[in-house]
Amino acid sequence: MAPRVLHVSGTNRQVGLQVGRAMKKQIHDFMGSYQPFKETIASLQTSEGRRVYEGFLRAAKTAYPNYVEELEGMAEGAEVPFEHMFIVNYEFELELLNMKKKEEVEELKGCTTVFLNYRDGPRVLAHNEDGPAGEQGCLVVAHVEPYRLPGGKTLPEENFVSYCYTGILPGVAYSFNSHGLCVTCNTLVSKEAEENKIGVSFACRAVLSATSVEEAVAMLKGDGVGMSIGYSFNIASTKDSTRRMYSVETAAAVGQATTLVSVQAVEPADGSTEGHFYHYNLYEHLSVPEWPLSPSSHHRKARASEMAAPRNKGDVLAVLGDIKDPEYPIYRYGSGKDKGYTLNTAVFDIQEGVLEVHTANPTTTGEPALQFFLPA
């Protein structure tokens, strides 16, 4: 079944309010059943838990007051305490802080992305959006009015389409905006997780407003606070005359009010060159301490390396739909030892100017469940 498509418009707060109202049941169900969330809420009653929370909130308000207001609206619409909604949006950071303290590796949600970029042929950025079983996210089509910062600067309006997880700000999953920027995201499990910094959800929400890769990178480096943990952004643009695609990886800059950012261009290839793979959970560019690959990540990476590199969109879908490994398939369905699920497969077909969303294995479904036209 295709995910719901929710059209929202207004100020940041009004947009959040509309999303919160529309996803109220899903948000309540999630908060009532997700054990790590319950444990984090309980930790707020301790002095250490309260200190960590206040530090993260202060960082978010410093860098992105507009998106804090958006989250406040979401909490109001869903009729839940703002503290609870804020904690949901710092899930990765809190999990990694706990992993660091316990010195153990846990399986975090992850995804798979494939680049296909030919100079005079297909240009595809395709992505398996992997998440928890039962996730009932929706595609948000948003118009956000300009926002006046406390210092007087006015941020321009935003227009975007984004797959939104329950209770999470737009931007952490596949998205595109009116500037032609198409983005998918992948988890990077670094060992460094800094307190008093920006969470992934807020950084992704900011990137969603960018007009170009260069502006997105400048945002990540120059928010005045820095990201708490690392993340991976895979970016293509319908308006980039160079026809490049980009892998942008980030990591926490320990002790500094900035973010480490590395950009690797996926150059357009000629007809004799094969396509490019890029798989989640790999610090390909940045030399930072990292947790070992989880079994699921290791097996999916190994399986992808065995397959012939793609030359057309059909080949790309064959990679993302592969289930040859019975325990850790690339297209995940809670099989064997792997408890992850592929929620959607998103295919940005830059050449054709469309985003295709498949809600089942793309090798068997044929036509996508949803299509959106990309900005020319």
N, C-alpha and C positions, 0 to 999 in steps of 0.2 A: 504494500500500500504506500502511495506517495505521501511524503510528509506534508503537513499543513503549510500553506503559504499565508503569511500574515502581513498585511499592509498597514504601516503605521506612519504617522507624521506629527510634527510639532517640535517643541523644545526637547532638549535632552531628557528632562524630567518627564514630559508628556509621552515621549516615545517609550521610555522605560515603564511608565504607568500602563500603557496599552499592552506591552509585551507581558508584564506581570499579570494583568487581568486575564489575558488569553491563555496563559500557561499556569494559572493558579493551581489547578488540580494536580498537574504534573509536579510542580514545585513542592506542594504539600506532601505528595506521595514520596518524593525523593527524600525530603528531610525527615520523614517519618520512618524510612526503611534503611537508609544508608548508614551503616554502623560507624565508619570513620568520621562522618559528619557529627554524629551524636557524641563521639568521644572528644572531638575538638570543641564542641559547645560546652561540654563539661569542663574542659581545661580553662575556659574563660573565668571560672570561679576561683582559679589559683592566681597568685600574684605573677608568676612567670607567664602563664597563658594570657593574662590581661596585658602585660607589658609587650608581648609579641604582637598581639592584636592592635594595640594603640600605635606601635611603631609602623606597622603596615598601613594603617588607616592614615596616619600623618603623611606618609610618603605618597599615597594615592591622591590625597587632597592637594599636596604641593605641586605634583606634576600634572594631574588631570582632574581638576575640580568639576569639569563638565561631565566626565564619565562617572564620578562619584554621584553627581546629581541624577544621572541616568539610572544608576543602580538604586538610589533612594526611591526613584519612581517605580522601579520594578518591585521593590520590597513593598511599597504601598499598594501597588496593584494586586500583588499576590497575597496581601494581608499577612505578612510575616515580619518579624523584627529585622531592621536593617543589619544588625550585627550578624544574623544568621545568613543573610544574602551575601554579605561581604565575605564571610568565611568560605562560602561555596566558591567564590571567585578567587580564593587563594588556596585551592585544593592542592595543586602541584607543589607550591612552596612549603606548605605545612607537612605534606607527605615526605618531601625531601629533607626537611629539617629533622623529622622523626627518624628517617633512615640514617641520617648522619649521626644522630645521637646513639642509635641502637647498633650502628655499624652492620646493618644487614641490607640485603637487596630484596626489593619487592617488585612485583610485576606491575608496571604502570601502563596505562592505556597508550597505544601507539598506532601509527598509520603507515602507509606506504605510498610513495609518490614516484611517478615516472615522467621524465621529460622526453619529448620527441620534437626536434627542432631542425627542420631542413630549410635551406635558403630559398629554394624554389619548389617546395612541397609542403607536406603536412606539418603543422605546428600544434602540438598537443601538450597540455599540462594536465595530467590525470592523477587521480588520488583516491585511495580507499580510506574513507573516514571510519576509523575503528573506535569503538566505545563499549560501554557496559551493556549487558543484555537488558532489554526493556526500555532503553533510552527513547524518549518520545520528543525529540527536538522538532523544531519547525524552521522553515525558511522565512526570514524576515526581509521584507522589501520596505526600506525606510527612506524617508526624507526628514532630515534633522535641520532645524533652523539655525542660523548663525548664533554663536555664543560669545558673550562679552566677558573676558577674563577680568579678575579683580584689578589688574594693573591698567586696564583700559583697552587693551588690544582685543579686536573682534576676530574670532575664528570663523572661517567661511562655512556656508551650509554644507551638509553631507547628503549624498544619495548613494545607497548601496543595497546589495542583496547578500545575505549571509545566513548560513546554516547555524542555528543557535541551539546549544545544549540547554537542558533544563536549568534555569536560574543563572546562566552564565551570560556575560556581556557578548554582543556580536563580535566576530573577528577571530575567534580561536579555531574556527573550522573554515571550510572552503567558502570563499567570498569573492565578490568583485564590486567595484565602485564606478561612478559615472566618469571617472578619469581613465577608465580602461584598464585599471590595475586588477589583475586576477591573482588570488593568493590561496595557497593551501599551507597547512601547518603540520609540523611533526614534533613529537616529544623528544627532547634531548635530556638524558638522565645524567647530569653532572653531579659530582660530589659536593660542589660548592653551592650553598644556599644561604644567602645573606639576609639578615633581618633588616628592618627599617628601609626596605626598598620596594620597587614596583613589582606587582605580580604579573604573570603572563597574561592574564585576562585584560588588564589595563593596557599593556604594551600592544597586544593584538588589536584592541579597539582603536588605539591611536594609529597603527599602521593602516587600518581600514580607511582612514581619512586621507591618506597620502596621495599626491598627484603623480608620483614617480618613485622608482626604486631609490633614487638619490635622496628624495625627501623622507622616505621611510627610514633609511639608514640614519639620516640626520636626526630624526625624531628619537630613535633608539639611543643614539649617543648623547643627545643634548637635552634630555628631559630634566636635568639638574639633580636627579636622584639615582638612577640606574636600576637595572633589573635585578631581582633577587636570585633568579636562576636562569639557565639557558633555554633557548627554544630555536626552532628551525622554521624559516619562512621560505616558501618556494613561490617565485613571483614571475609572471609574464605580463606583458602589456599589449593591448591592441593598438597602442599609439606610439610604440617605440620604433623609430625608423631603423635602428640598428638590428632589429629582429632578435636580439638576445633574450634569453631567459636567465633567471638568477636563483641561486641557492644562497640564502642569507642566514648565517648562523650567529647566535649570540651566546654570551656567557657572562656571569657575574664578574664585575671588576672588583676584586676583594679590596675593601677599604677605600674605594674611590666612588665618587658620586657620578658615575657614568656606566656604560655597558660596553663590554668587548664585542665588537661586531666584525665579522668577516664576510666578504662578498665574493662569490665565485660565479663567473658568467658561464652560461651554457651557450656557446657560440653557435650560430646557424651553420649547419654542415652541408656539404655538397652531396650529390646523389650517391657517391661511393662510400660515404661514412655512415656508420650505424648510429642508432639512437643512444640515449643516455639513461642510465638507471640512477636513481637516488633513493636510498632507503632510510627510514627513520632510525634515530637513536645512534647516529654516528657523528662524532666530532671530526669531520673530514678536514676542516680548516684550522680550528682553534686548538692549541695545545693546552688543554685543561684536564684536571683529574676527572675521571668518569667512572661510573659504576660499570662492571662488565656487562656485556650484552645479555639480556634475559634469554631463556631458551627460545621463546617465540621469535624474538628479533633475530637471533642467530640463525635459526632454521629458515626464516623467510628470506634473509639476506643470502644464505647459501643457495636456496632454491632459485632465486632470481638470477644469481650468477651462472647457474647451469643453463638457463634458457637463452635462446638466440635473442640478441638485441632487437628491439622493434623497428620496423620500417614504415608502418602505417598505423592508423588508429585501431584497426582490428588486432594487430599484434600487441598494441598497448593493452587493450581489453583482455587479451589472452593472458598477459602477465598478471594483471590485477585480479583476474578471475580464477587463477590457478589454485587447484586443491589437491595436487599430486601428493604432497606430504600429508599423510592422514592425521598426524598429531599436531602439526604446526603449519597449516596452509597459509598462503598469501591472502586468499579471500577467506576471512575468518568466520566461523559459525559455531564456536563453542565446542569444537571437536577434540577428541583425545585429551591431551594435557593442556591445551590452549583454551582458556575460558573467555578470550576476547571475541568480539563480534564486529563484522564489517556492517556498519549501519547504512551507508550509501557509497556508491562510487560516483565521483564527480569528474566530468571530462570537459575541460576547457578546450574547445576546438577553435583555436585562434584563427585558423585559415577560413573556417566557415562562419565565424562570428557568433558561436552559441556556447552556452553552458548546458551540458546534458547531465541529468541526475538519474542514476540507476538505483533502484531500491532492492534489487536482488542481484545475483551473480550476473555480471554483464555479458558473460559468454553464453548465457542461456536465455536471457530476457529479450534480446533483440532490441526493440525500440526503448528509449529512456522513458521513465515515468513522468519526468518534467523537463522542459526546455526553457531557457531564458536567452534572449538576444543580448549580446555583449555590445558595449558602446563602440562605434566604428572609429 
